[in-house]
Amino acid sequence: MSSRRPDSFDGLGYRGRDEPLYGAPYAARSAGSSAELQHWVTTPPDIPGSRNLHTGERTPLYDEPFGAPGAPGAPGAAGDEPQPGVPPAEQMSRFAGFGIGLASLFTENVLAHPCIVFRRQCQVNYHARCFHLSPFSAVVVMYAIAKAQGPRALWKGMGSTFIVQGVSLGAEGIISEFTPLPRELPHRRGLKQLAGHLLLKGLTCIVALPFYCASLIETVQSDIIRDPAPGCLDCLREGGARLLGLGIPHSKRLLPLTALLLPAALHAVLRYTAAAAVHHFLLPRLQRAKPADRDAESPVDAYFPELAAGWAGSLLADIVVYPLEAGLHRLAVQGTRTIIDDTDGGGGAVVLPVNTQYDGLADCLAAIGREGEGAGLSRWAGLYKGVGAVWLQYSLHAVLLWAARVAMTTLEARNK
């Protein structure tokens, strides 16, 4: 019986002998053709998606030999280009923005916190005869307090300030979500949008007011009489207790939160308006003041005008609303039986009670002004008691921003 297999059947597949793909590479399939057999075995077929081929590559068996122009292994083939030694411009810009922003946040919330603590203690200390209008006297007293009570005394209440910021951001987002009040102002804004935006800032401050008062007490309370140290969530507990009128009974001189709503909202709106106005005024001028020899895509020139304008706006805003802030802090601490450190340089081991009895914001500001006159200075000196800590705070911020700018400029020059 004769076989029905065609003469071109090779056991692996069926191709006609007149096909070029069969006749050329597989013409000699004898056992003696070891070289061609080895070449056939070691060269895999062109299977789509095979991991032994890269995109755009072809098997040398059916095309050019290995190393030929256009084949794998040739100079300039896909996957053989030398990788650049520096990151791309976009990655460099992101790294620069992240580093500069992180340095600014660290300065504002961590490095500057001792200055915030000392300035608040000066504002509520009606016993003080040294007003610390310059940063040099503030540094001396802060060093004495840290030496007597430990460095932790200058960073007390830092966790509660983060909680207040989180409550403010959450309240602002929720209010803007369920009301037509805009959280961000468009480039072309009208008077109605601006009024709604400022109203949102005022409402946010009112929502966070109980927790702000609790955080204020934590920052001014002396560590000498406080044992153990307050926990991270004590700010929420104390704020809720003051809102509901619960907890440890306070003095009859304690003002209700309703008496603090107007001063707190006015302080928040005025500070935000002053900072935003200065930022809006300085930012385009700083962006146009770029040196002519610098690259237009430089990360330094992209981020530092924004940070410099924000720094100047915050500084001017804090100076403008400083008297109002002093009055608000005294009203918030009144009747809470708070014990503060002596800011006149008592070696850091002397504490003073806060026993005030103001009827409202106007009475408080008038009393603060009389303190300046009683010390032989002007009324404005009394209203700006402790302002040297503000100068110190923003000087540290400016130095760190300048150091970050120098570091980024040097790194940018090396990568060119």
C-alpha positions, 0 to 999 in steps of 0.5 A, spaced: 500 500 500 503 506 497 503 512 502 499 518 501 504 523 504 506 528 499 513 528 498 514 535 501 512 533 508 517 534 513 514 532 519 514 539 522 509 542 517 507 542 510 510 547 505 511 546 498 518 546 495 517 551 491 515 556 496 522 561 498 521 560 505 522 553 505 527 552 499 532 557 502 533 556 509 531 549 510 533 546 503 539 542 506 536 538 512 541 532 512 544 530 519 551 532 516 549 540 515 550 541 523 552 548 522 545 550 518 541 545 523 545 549 529 543 556 526 536 553 525 535 551 532 538 557 536 534 562 532 527 562 534 521 564 530 518 571 530 512 570 535 508 576 536 509 578 543 515 574 544 520 576 550 526 575 546 524 580 541 524 588 543 519 592 539 522 594 532 527 588 532 527 582 527 530 575 527 536 575 523 535 569 520 529 572 515 533 579 515 540 582 516 545 578 519 547 580 526 551 586 527 548 589 520 545 596 519 538 595 522 539 589 525 539 587 533 546 589 536 548 594 530 550 601 533 544 605 534 539 599 534 533 600 539 535 599 546 542 600 545 542 607 546 546 610 552 542 612 557 543 620 559 546 621 565 542 627 568 534 626 569 530 629 564 528 637 565 521 635 567 523 630 573 528 636 575 523 641 575 518 636 579 524 635 584 526 642 585 519 644 586 518 638 591 524 640 595 523 648 595 516 647 597 518 642 603 523 647 605 518 652 606 513 648 609 518 645 614 520 653 616 513 655 617 511 649 621 517 647 625 523 651 625 519 657 626 514 654 631 519 657 637 518 664 635 510 663 635 510 660 642 514 666 644 510 671 641 504 669 643 507 669 650 509 676 650 502 678 647 498 675 653 503 677 658 500 683 661 506 683 667 511 684 662 516 690 662 520 688 656 516 689 650 521 685 645 521 689 639 527 687 636 529 680 635 535 680 639 532 680 646 527 675 644 533 670 642 536 671 649 529 670 653 528 664 648 535 661 650 534 662 657 527 658 657 530 652 653 536 652 658 531 652 664 526 647 661 529 643 655 528 644 648 521 641 648 518 648 651 519 652 645 516 646 641 510 645 645 503 645 642 506 644 635 501 638 634 495 642 636 497 647 631 497 642 625 490 639 628 487 646 627 490 647 620 487 640 618 480 642 621 480 649 617 482 645 611 476 640 612 471 646 614 473 650 608 472 644 603 465 642 606 463 649 606 465 650 599 462 643 597 455 645 600 454 652 599 456 657 592 462 660 596 468 659 592 474 656 595 478 659 589 478 665 585 478 665 578 483 670 574 477 674 572 473 675 578 467 680 580 465 683 587 460 678 588 465 672 588 470 676 592 465 677 597 463 670 597 470 668 598 472 672 604 465 670 607 468 663 606 474 664 610 471 668 615 466 662 616 472 657 616 475 661 622 469 661 626 468 653 625 475 652 627 475 657 633 474 652 639 480 648 637 484 654 636 483 657 643 485 650 645 491 650 641 493 657 644 493 655 651 497 649 649 502 654 646 503 659 652 502 654 658 508 653 661 511 646 662 514 647 669 507 646 672 504 642 666 505 634 667 504 630 664 505 633 657 498 634 653 497 629 648 496 630 640 488 629 640 487 633 647 486 639 642 480 636 639 477 634 646 479 641 649 476 645 643 469 640 644 469 641 651 469 649 650 464 649 645 459 645 649 461 648 656 463 641 659 470 639 662 474 643 668 470 649 670 473 655 669 473 662 672 467 667 671 471 671 667 471 666 661 468 669 655 463 665 651 465 663 644 460 668 641 464 674 644 470 671 640 466 670 633 467 677 630 474 678 633 476 672 630 473 672 623 475 680 622 483 677 624 482 672 619 479 676 613 484 682 614 490 677 614 488 673 608 486 680 604 493 683 606 497 677 604 493 676 598 494 683 596 501 683 597 502 676 593 498 679 587 502 685 587 509 682 587 508 676 584 508 679 576 514 683 578 518 678 581 517 674 575 519 679 570 525 681 574 529 674 572 536 675 569 537 675 562 542 670 562 538 664 565 534 659 562 527 660 561 525 653 563 529 654 570 526 651 576 529 656 580 525 662 576 519 657 576 518 656 583 522 662 587 518 668 585 511 664 588 515 663 594 518 670 595 511 673 594 508 669 599 513 670 604 513 678 603 505 677 603 505 673 610 510 678 613 506 684 612 500 681 614 502 679 620 505 686 622 498 689 620 494 685 624 499 684 630 495 688 635 488 685 633 491 678 634 494 680 641 487 682 643 484 676 640 489 672 644 488 675 651 480 675 650 481 667 648 486 666 654 482 670 659 479 666 665 482 659 663 487 659 669 493 659 664 500 660 667 505 662 662 513 663 663 516 670 665 518 673 658 522 679 662 528 674 662 527 671 669 532 665 667 526 661 664 524 658 671 519 664 673 512 663 671 506 668 672 498 667 672 494 670 667 488 674 671 485 679 666 478 682 666 476 685 659 469 686 657 471 686 650 475 687 644 475 695 645 477 695 652 482 689 651 486 694 646 485 700 650 488 696 656 494 694 652 495 701 649 496 703 656 501 698 658 506 701 653 504 708 656 506 706 663 513 703 660 515 710 658 513 708 650 508 709 646 501 706 645 503 702 639 509 699 642 504 696 647 500 693 641 506 690 638 509 687 644 513 681 642 514 683 635 521 681 635 519 674 635 516 676 628 522 679 625 526 673 627 521 668 624 521 671 618 528 672 618 529 664 619 524 663 613 528 668 608 535 665 610 532 658 609 529 660 602 536 663 600 540 657 602 535 652 598 535 657 592 543 657 592 543 649 592 538 649 587 542 654 582 548 650 584 545 643 582 542 646 576 549 649 573 552 642 574 547 638 570 548 643 564 
